[in-house]
Amino acid sequence: MGYFTETGGTSGTGGGDYPAAEDGVYTCRMKDIEPCQMGSFDDPAVMEDKYRFVFESIEEMDENGKPYRFNKITGRKHGHDKAGLTILLDQMFGRRLTAAEFAALDIEEMQAKKWRVNVELYQNAKGYDQNKILSVKPLGAKGKGMPGQKPSPKPLEPDEDENAGLVDPFGDD
């Protein structure tokens, strides 16, 4: 059974005293996916179940040698085009997961991979610098997807002999 079909989650805090990073793309490992509760957008007094995806930089460090930590909060519903969880997983896997694939996701496999996390630096309402995750993609060469994913078809090159006798109707005479 996959992580998202079980109750609970893995251990860890996701927060802590981590410095904010400059705008850019960082090579990270996914440290954790934590179930959490946050106030509803419509009514902060009403708590909603969420997931906190926690990514930690593995190459770039702050001036004290501490990694950068990036958090992405999503809802717990998967499948709807505008659901935060669906959007994040679509980015991470390069395609929409089926319900069966989603139910069988292995968090340990996701934690073993390296991810390209694109972040933006902003100042929150309290005046603190924070990072916003813009996208999360698998680390690898451009155009290569996740293992098991079919490669994109190579675009067809026009056949020069096929176009030999054609006249350009918009060409200058």
Beta strands, then each sheet from edge to edge (+ up, - down):
strand 1: 24-39
strand 2: 47-61
strand 3: 67-74
strand 4: 114-123
strand 5: 129-138
sheet 1: 3+ 2- 1+ 4- 5+
end
